Every structure is written in structure tokens, then in C-alpha cells.
Amino acid sequence: MNGLLDLLKPAVWYVGIIAAVVIGLHLNWQDGYDQGYAKALGEGETAIAKLRLEHSQEQQLIAEATAKAANQAVIDLRVQRDRGDLLATQLTDAKESFRKNTDLLKGEIARVTTLYRRTLESAPEPLPAGVFTVGFVRVWNNANGIGTAVPAQQARQTTSGIATSSDGTGAADSLDSGVTQPLVLANQIRNGELHSSCRAQLNRLIDWTLNGSN
């Protein structure tokens, strides 16, 4: 029995050593695993924190850029609006000036179409009636882009047998249109106002386009 125990003692001792080594290795591996896990976890959290910071900074930059663009857009819009208001005011002032000039000139029609002097030393006398033919009125209106219908007097003469061409012109163009000097002058004054207004609008449009392209 003692012999058997003597034989088992070395085996037990070896088994104990092996168990101790295995346990030591296991504990060492566990420590390494824990350390590796903790290191990886720390590095991961650091990377995530870095990404979050970068994302936050990017969002802040985007927000700042958006706010800056919005502010600039508001400034540009205000500048364009002010420039538009200025041009509109200038156009309104110009039209008002044209209207005042028209009223002033209309007030002179009677004076310049009633009397005349043969010379500076001559006494004024009634202005002879000016005859403006139907053809004169037609050409005048067409030059101003206005189509005219055949006047009643011309229509009557045409019915009576006065020759006319296919476009309504001909001998009837020689008839008295009934238009007087004051009417011609008033028409020219009105046309002048309209043409001046168109020029003013065109000039303001050109200013707007050229300034907007700069």
C-alpha cells in the first residue's frame, strides 16, 4: 500500500504542476483578453468621439455657411429692391415731367394757331386755315403706327365715283380731312409725350439689365 502511494505521489505532483500551469496560462490569457478588450473599447470610444466631434464641426460649418448665404441673399435682395424702387421713382418723375410739359404745350396751341404776322413789323392777322388732306392724315398716322379708317367725307366721295386704289388711297387722298392745325399740333404733343415715356422706360430697363449683369 505504501508502495502504491509512493508511486502516486510523483504523478499527483506532476498533475498539480500541470494544473497550476494551465490555470496560470488561463489567468494570463484572461488578463490579456481583458486588457485587449479594454484597449479596443477605449480606442473605439475615442474614434467615435472623434467622429462625433468632426460631424459636429461639419454641421456647424454647414450651418454657418447657410446662415451666411441667407444673410447675403437678404442683402442682395434688399439692394435689388432699392435699385428697383429708385428706377421706378425716376421713371415716375420722368413721366410726371413729360405730363407737365404736355400740359404746358397744349396751353400754347391756341396762341400759335390763331394769329400770325407777315413780318415783325406787321400787325397780327388771323392765321389762314390750313388744309390737311386725307392722304396727309393717313401718312401721319401710319408713320406713328396708327391705322386709320376711311373718313366719312372720303367714303361719300368714293361712293360718288372718285377713283381709289385697293388700299383705299387714290384721288380721295386729296380731299380735305377736316383736321385743323390745332388738332395736328395737339396730336404731335401727345405723341411726343408717349415717345418720351417709352424712351424713359427703355433707358430704365437698360440700366437695370446692365447693373444686374455687373
MARZAMI-998733 format. One record per residue (C-alpha): y, z, x; residue in one letter; chain. Coordinates in nm, 3 decimals. Example, Ala and Ser with C-alpha at 12.3 -4.5 7.8 and 13.67 -1.06 7.14 Angstrom:
MARZAMI-998733
-0.450_0.780_1.230_a_A
-0.106_0.714_1.367_s_A
***
This chain:
MARZAMI-998733
0.000_0.000_0.000_m_A
0.233_0.088_0.279_n_A
0.139_-0.233_0.448_g_A
0.234_-0.429_0.138_l_A
0.569_-0.253_0.120_l_A
0.628_-0.326_0.483_d_A
0.566_-0.693_0.413_l_A
0.804_-0.696_0.114_l_A
1.093_-0.523_0.289_k_A
1.190_-0.824_0.505_p_A
1.165_-1.055_0.201_a_A
1.384_-0.830_-0.004_v_A
1.625_-0.811_0.281_w_A
1.639_-1.190_0.306_y_A
1.678_-1.225_-0.068_v_A
1.961_-0.975_-0.058_g_A
2.133_-1.166_0.218_i_A
2.090_-1.494_0.034_i_A
2.221_-1.339_-0.288_a_A
2.519_-1.197_-0.105_a_A
2.590_-1.535_0.050_v_A
2.559_-1.710_-0.288_v_A
2.781_-1.454_-0.454_i_A
3.032_-1.484_-0.172_g_A
3.030_-1.861_-0.195_l_A
3.071_-1.841_-0.570_h_A
3.358_-1.598_-0.543_l_A
3.517_-1.812_-0.271_n_A
3.476_-2.126_-0.487_w_A
3.619_-1.943_-0.788_q_A
3.918_-1.830_-0.584_d_A
3.968_-2.187_-0.462_g_A
3.937_-2.321_-0.816_y_A
4.185_-2.068_-0.946_d_A
4.425_-2.141_-0.665_q_A
4.389_-2.517_-0.714_g_A
4.432_-2.484_-1.087_y_A
4.738_-2.264_-1.044_a_A
4.883_-2.508_-0.789_k_A
4.817_-2.809_-1.010_a_A
4.957_-2.627_-1.311_l_A
5.269_-2.533_-1.117_g_A
5.315_-2.887_-0.985_e_A
5.263_-3.027_-1.335_g_A
5.518_-2.792_-1.485_e_A
5.759_-2.880_-1.205_t_A
5.708_-3.252_-1.269_a_A
5.753_-3.202_-1.643_i_A
6.069_-3.000_-1.587_a_A
6.198_-3.273_-1.356_k_A
6.122_-3.542_-1.614_l_A
6.290_-3.337_-1.884_r_A
6.596_-3.295_-1.665_l_A
6.608_-3.666_-1.584_e_A
6.563_-3.751_-1.952_h_A
6.839_-3.508_-2.047_s_A
7.069_-3.658_-1.784_q_A
6.992_-4.011_-1.905_e_A
7.062_-3.911_-2.263_q_A
7.388_-3.753_-2.155_q_A
7.488_-4.068_-1.966_l_A
7.400_-4.282_-2.268_i_A
7.597_-4.054_-2.498_a_A
7.897_-4.060_-2.264_e_A
7.879_-4.439_-2.230_a_A
7.851_-4.478_-2.608_t_A
8.145_-4.246_-2.667_a_A
8.350_-4.430_-2.405_k_A
8.266_-4.769_-2.561_a_A
8.352_-4.637_-2.907_a_A
8.683_-4.499_-2.785_n_A
8.765_-4.826_-2.612_q_A
8.674_-5.018_-2.927_a_A
8.911_-4.799_-3.127_v_A
9.186_-4.856_-2.869_i_A
9.125_-5.234_-2.869_d_A
9.123_-5.241_-3.249_l_A
9.450_-5.047_-3.261_r_A
9.607_-5.286_-3.010_v_A
9.493_-5.590_-3.208_q_A
9.612_-5.434_-3.534_r_A
9.951_-5.351_-3.386_d_A
9.982_-5.703_-3.245_r_A
9.883_-5.849_-3.580_g_A
10.137_-5.628_-3.758_d_A
10.404_-5.737_-3.512_l_A
10.327_-6.106_-3.560_l_A
10.320_-6.060_-3.939_a_A
10.656_-5.882_-3.928_t_A
10.802_-6.156_-3.709_q_A
10.673_-6.421_-3.949_l_A
10.816_-6.235_-4.249_t_A
11.151_-6.200_-4.073_d_A
11.147_-6.571_-3.986_a_A
11.071_-6.672_-4.345_k_A
11.346_-6.445_-4.472_e_A
11.586_-6.607_-4.226_s_A
11.478_-6.954_-4.347_f_A
11.530_-6.848_-4.708_r_A
11.880_-6.718_-4.635_k_A
11.963_-7.046_-4.458_n_A
11.829_-7.241_-4.757_t_A
12.043_-7.043_-4.999_d_A
12.346_-7.094_-4.775_l_A
12.292_-7.470_-4.754_l_A
12.230_-7.503_-5.127_k_A
12.567_-7.339_-5.183_g_A
12.729_-7.624_-4.989_e_A
12.566_-7.908_-5.182_i_A
12.835_-7.937_-5.448_a_A
13.113_-7.927_-5.188_r_A
12.970_-8.204_-4.970_v_A
12.860_-8.433_-5.258_t_A
13.169_-8.424_-5.479_t_A
13.472_-8.535_-5.277_l_A
13.528_-8.738_-4.963_y_A
13.822_-8.864_-4.752_r_A
13.855_-9.217_-4.622_r_A
14.040_-9.080_-4.318_t_A
14.151_-8.736_-4.202_l_A
14.500_-8.809_-4.334_e_A
14.378_-8.940_-4.670_s_A
14.369_-8.729_-4.985_a_A
14.024_-8.635_-5.110_p_A
13.886_-8.851_-5.389_e_A
13.569_-8.845_-5.596_p_A
13.263_-8.940_-5.399_l_A
13.123_-9.272_-5.520_p_A
12.788_-9.243_-5.687_a_A
12.504_-9.324_-5.451_g_A
12.221_-9.528_-5.592_v_A
11.876_-9.429_-5.473_f_A
11.622_-9.684_-5.579_t_A
11.273_-9.612_-5.700_v_A
11.146_-9.752_-5.372_g_A
11.370_-9.515_-5.175_f_A
11.234_-9.213_-5.363_v_A
10.876_-9.336_-5.321_r_A
10.911_-9.383_-4.946_v_A
11.096_-9.049_-4.915_w_A
10.822_-8.861_-5.098_n_A
10.537_-9.038_-4.921_n_A
10.697_-8.953_-4.585_a_A
10.682_-8.588_-4.694_n_A
10.320_-8.618_-4.809_g_A
10.406_-8.618_-5.181_i_A
10.254_-8.870_-5.421_g_A
10.482_-8.988_-5.700_t_A
10.412_-9.121_-6.045_a_A
10.591_-9.427_-6.179_v_A
10.928_-9.316_-6.329_p_A
10.987_-9.380_-6.698_a_A
11.259_-9.638_-6.630_q_A
11.030_-9.823_-6.390_q_A
10.747_-9.814_-6.643_a_A
10.971_-9.965_-6.910_r_A
11.087_-10.239_-6.675_q_A
10.728_-10.313_-6.576_t_A
10.633_-10.347_-6.942_t_A
10.926_-10.586_-6.985_s_A
10.771_-10.821_-6.733_g_A
10.916_-10.724_-6.391_i_A
10.657_-10.809_-6.130_a_A
10.485_-10.525_-5.942_t_A
10.206_-10.521_-5.688_s_A
9.871_-10.347_-5.732_s_A
10.005_-10.027_-5.572_d_A
10.298_-10.001_-5.813_g_A
10.557_-10.145_-5.573_t_A
10.747_-10.468_-5.601_g_A
11.057_-10.562_-5.797_a_A
11.051_-10.225_-5.973_a_A
11.126_-10.062_-5.635_d_A
11.479_-10.199_-5.670_s_A
11.553_-10.006_-5.989_l_A
11.783_-9.703_-5.994_d_A
11.562_-9.393_-5.972_s_A
11.823_-9.170_-6.131_g_A
11.808_-8.943_-5.828_v_A
12.153_-8.824_-5.721_t_A
12.293_-8.728_-5.382_q_A
12.282_-8.354_-5.464_p_A
11.914_-8.385_-5.560_l_A
11.830_-8.565_-5.236_v_A
12.015_-8.305_-5.031_l_A
11.854_-8.014_-5.219_a_A
11.512_-8.170_-5.164_n_A
11.578_-8.207_-4.792_q_A
11.697_-7.847_-4.766_i_A
11.380_-7.726_-4.940_r_A
11.160_-7.945_-4.721_n_A
11.337_-7.810_-4.414_g_A
11.256_-7.454_-4.516_e_A
10.890_-7.537_-4.575_l_A
10.859_-7.721_-4.244_h_A
11.025_-7.432_-4.058_s_A
10.786_-7.184_-4.221_s_A
10.487_-7.398_-4.120_c_A
10.612_-7.416_-3.761_r_A
10.664_-7.041_-3.754_a_A
10.312_-6.977_-3.886_q_A
10.165_-7.219_-3.633_l_A
10.357_-7.055_-3.349_n_A
10.235_-6.709_-3.452_r_A
9.878_-6.841_-3.472_l_A
9.910_-6.991_-3.124_i_A
10.048_-6.662_-2.991_d_A
9.760_-6.471_-3.150_w_A
9.499_-6.711_-3.007_t_A
9.645_-6.723_-2.657_l_A
9.694_-6.347_-2.633_n_A
9.347_-6.285_-2.771_g_A
9.189_-6.505_-2.501_s_A
9.364_-6.322_-2.217_n_A
***
